[in-house]
Amino acid sequence: MLTPPETVDSFRAIIERGKNTSTYKMALAIAIARMVEGNKRHVSRRELAGLFFEIYLDRLEVDMPQLSDPTRQHDLSRGCVQH
């Protein structure tokens, strides 16, 4: 089964934009890798979002900064912490 072009474009935009040190990119990569390891071929956005959120929160809890300046916090980090 081919991946729809809009999915590829969305993934490409996430990876290519923003800083290369962004923690959310690593969380997304780990989430996708876990899905692949579990032989998942079809995943809903809700399922991927849940796993991403879990991984991202774990990374925040061990003080992995979102930005290269640890005194600053990215909007995504602030939102996750508030949640």
N, C-alpha and C positions, 0 to 999 in steps of 0.2 A: 504494500500500500504506500502510495506516495504521500509525502507531507504537503499539506496545502500551502501555496505560496505566501499567504498572509501569516501563517505560523512561522515560516522561515524568516520573513521580513521582521516580525516582532522580535524573534530571538536575536537576529542580527543587530537590531536597534539597541537592545538591552546590552549586548556585549560590546558593541562599538562605541556607544556614547558613554559619557561619564569617565571618571578616573579609573585607571587600571587597578588601583589599590582598593576599590570599593568592595566592602564585605558582602554586599547583596549579590554580587556576581559570583562569588565563591559559594554562597548559600544556594543559589540557583543551580550552579554546576553540580554541587553535592546532591541536591534533590533529584536532578535528572539522572545522575549516575546511580543513585539508589533505585530509581524506578527501572533503569536498564538492568541492574543486577538482579532485580526481582522478576525479570522477564516480562515486564509490563510493556505492552505495545500500544495500548490506548489508555490515556489518562485524562480525566476531566480537569478543567482549570481549578475547580474547587479542591480536588485531591492534591494537585501539585502545589496549590497555594497553601494548603494546610501543612504539608511537609516542609515547604520553603520557610514558612513562619516558624515552625518548630526548630529548624536548623538555625535560622537567623537569630532567634531568641537565645539559643544555646551559645552562639558566638558572642552575643552582647553580654551574656552573663559572665563570660571569662575575659571580659574587657578587651575584646578585639576591636580596635577602633574602626569606625566606618571611614574616616578620613585620615590623611597622614598627620593632621594636627589633632592629637588626642584631646585637646581642650574643646574642640568643636564637635557638634553632633549633627549628623545628617537628618533631613526631614523624616526619612524612613525609620531611622533609629529612634527618634523622638516619638513617632507614632506607635512603634512597637512597645516601647517602654510604657507609654500611657495606656496601652491596651491591657 
